[in-house]
Amino acid sequence: NLLGTIYKGGFIVPILQTLFLTVIVLSVERGIALSSAKGKGSIPKFVQNVKAALAKGDIEGAQALCKKQRGSVANVVANALIKYKEMDQNTILTKEQKLTSLQQAVEEATAMEMPALQQNLPIVATLTTLGTLVGLLGTVMGMIKSFSALGAGGGSVDSMALSVGISEALINTAFGIATGAFAVISYNYYTNKIDHLTYAIDEIGFSIVQTFSATH
């Protein structure tokens, strides 16, 4: 049966199974984390509503939108709006200094959110290569067993030993490819989602700075 076939794969197979399960667990964790980071509503709609509130000078309304939306984008906007309000009431700094201070607030808030978004993804990226290499190691060991059986046969072929070696090689190959492929798909999918969040953060941060520049 299937379990018996997997058992014939040798001691490398449990390692590959562990790597495969690790990729699955980390992928599920990233899915939950990025869903939370996205917030409750549509990000493009949230960005549009914040822009509209800023255009009207309604800072309180923009802050209320952040509390309702939540997530990483809303956190960056909320921190930027606090600095926006502070600079709006500041009568000492020049306009250029206020803009610089506001830009720094946006960048600092973004830098605080990025590690949470990218957490565990470097591990998934490593498993992309590691799973394939460990599978290749198991494949090579299985082929070594096959050729050892051929060499020990003294001219005759030990079909049982040969089939065991080939079976071990192919099982390791299959697990290695599955682990590497799933890790690649997971890494690219979540990296793309993070890029969308980062783009939204950059867009709204730029809009906040430009709105302040245009109204002061």
N, C-alpha and C positions, 0 to 999 in steps of 0.2 A: 504494500500500500504506500501512500504518499509519505507517511512518517518513517516507514522503513527505508524508503529511497533517500530521504533527508539524512537518516541515521548513517547511511553508507557514505555520506559526504565527508566524513572525518571530523576532526576536532576544530577545523577552521570554520565549519558551518555555524556552530553556536556563536562564534565571534561575529560572523556576518549577520546573523539574526539579531544580535544585540545592536549592531550598527543600524540595521534597517528599522528596528523598533525605536531607536533613538531619533532617527530622522522623522518618523511618524509623530512621536511625542512632541518634538520641538516644532514641527509644522502646525500641529493643533494648538500649541501654546502661542505661536506667532499669530495664528488666525484669530484667537480670542483677544490677544493684546492689541492687534491692529484694528480689530472691530471696535474695541473700546477707545482707541486713539482717534478713530474717525469721528466719534461723537454720535449724537442721537439722530441728527437730520442730514440732509444732503449738504455736502461741503460747498459745491458751487453756489447753491442757493444761499447758504450762510454767508459766504464771501460777498455775494451781491447785496444782501441785506445790510451787512456791516458798512459796505461802501455807501449805500444809500443813506444810512443813518449819519455817517461822517459828513457826507455832502450837505446835510441839513444842519450840521453842528450838534447833533443829538448824541452826545457822548454817553449819557445815561442809558439811552436806548440801545446803543451798541454794546454796552456792558451787560445789559439784560439779555441780549441775544447770546452773548458768550456763556452766561450762566445756564441758559436753556440748552445750548448746543453741547457744551462740555467737549472733552477730547483734547488732543494735542494742538490742533489748529486754534481752537477756542482759548486754550491756555496762553498761547503766544499772543493772540490778539488782546486778551484781557490784560496781560502784563504791559503790552505796548500802550493800551488805552490809559493805564494808570500813569505812565510817563507822559503821555499826550496831555492829560489833564494837568499834570504837574507843570509841564512846560507852558501850557496855556495861561497858567496863573503866575508864571515867573516874569518878573519885570526887570531883572538884573542882566540876564544873559542876552547876547545878541541873537538874531534869527538864525545865523549860521551855527552858533553854538547849540541852540535848541534843536536844530535839525540833526546835528551830529549826536547829541545826547539821545534823541529819539531813535535814531538808526542803531545806536549801540544797544539800546534797550531791546529792540527787535532781534538783533543778532544774539544777544545773551539769552533771551527767552527761547530762541530757536535751538541754540547750543544745549540748553538744558533738556529739551525734548528729544533730540536726536538719539542719544544713547538708549533711551527706552524703546524707541522704534526699531533700532538695529540690533537689539540684544538677541543673542543666540544665533543670529544669521551667520556670523563667521564660523561657528561650529558646523552648521549645515553645509557651508561652502567647503569646509575641510572634508566632511564626510562624502562629498561628491567625488573626490579623488581617492580618499582612503578606502571607501567601499569597493571601488574598482580594483585597486591595488591588492587588497586582501583577497578578493575573489580570484585575481590572477595568481596569487601565491598558492591558493588552494588548488587551482587548475594545474599549476606546475608540479605540485606534490603528487596529485593524482596521476599525471603523466609519468612521473618518475616511477611510481608503483607499477604502472602498466609495462614500462620498458624493463623494469627489474624482473617482472614475471616472464617476459620474453627471454631475457638473458639467462634466467635460472632454469629455463625449460630444457636446456641442452639440445636444442634443435626442434623439440616439440613445443606446441603452444598450450599453455595452461589457460584455457578459455575462461575459467572461473576467476582467477586472479587478474586476468587481463580486463574482464568486464567490470570488476570491482574498481580497478584503477581508473578506467575511463568514466565510469559512473560518478566517482568522487570528483573527477576533474570537471565534468559537465555541471554537476550540482553546485559546485563552488562558483563556476562561471555564471550560472543563472542568478544566484544570490548576489554576486558582485555587481552584475549589470543592473539588477532590480534596485539595489541600494543606491548605486550611482545615478541611475536615471531618475528615481523619485527625488533624490536630493537636489539634482539640477532643476527639475520642474518646480520644486518647493522654493528654492532659493530665488529663481528668476521671477516667480509669481509674487512673492512677498517683497522683493526688491522693487518691482514695478509699482506695487501698492504704496510703498514708502516714497517713491519718486512723485507720485500723485499728491501725497500729503505735503511733501516738501515744496512742490510747485505752488500749492494753495497757500502755504505759509509765506513763501517769498512774494507771491502776488499781493496778498493782503497787507504784508509788511511794507511793501513798496507803496501801496495805495495810501496807507496811513501817513507815511512820511510826505508823500506828494500832496495829500489833502492839507496837512499842517502847513506846508510851504505855500500853498495857494491861498490859504485863509488867514495868514499872519504876515 
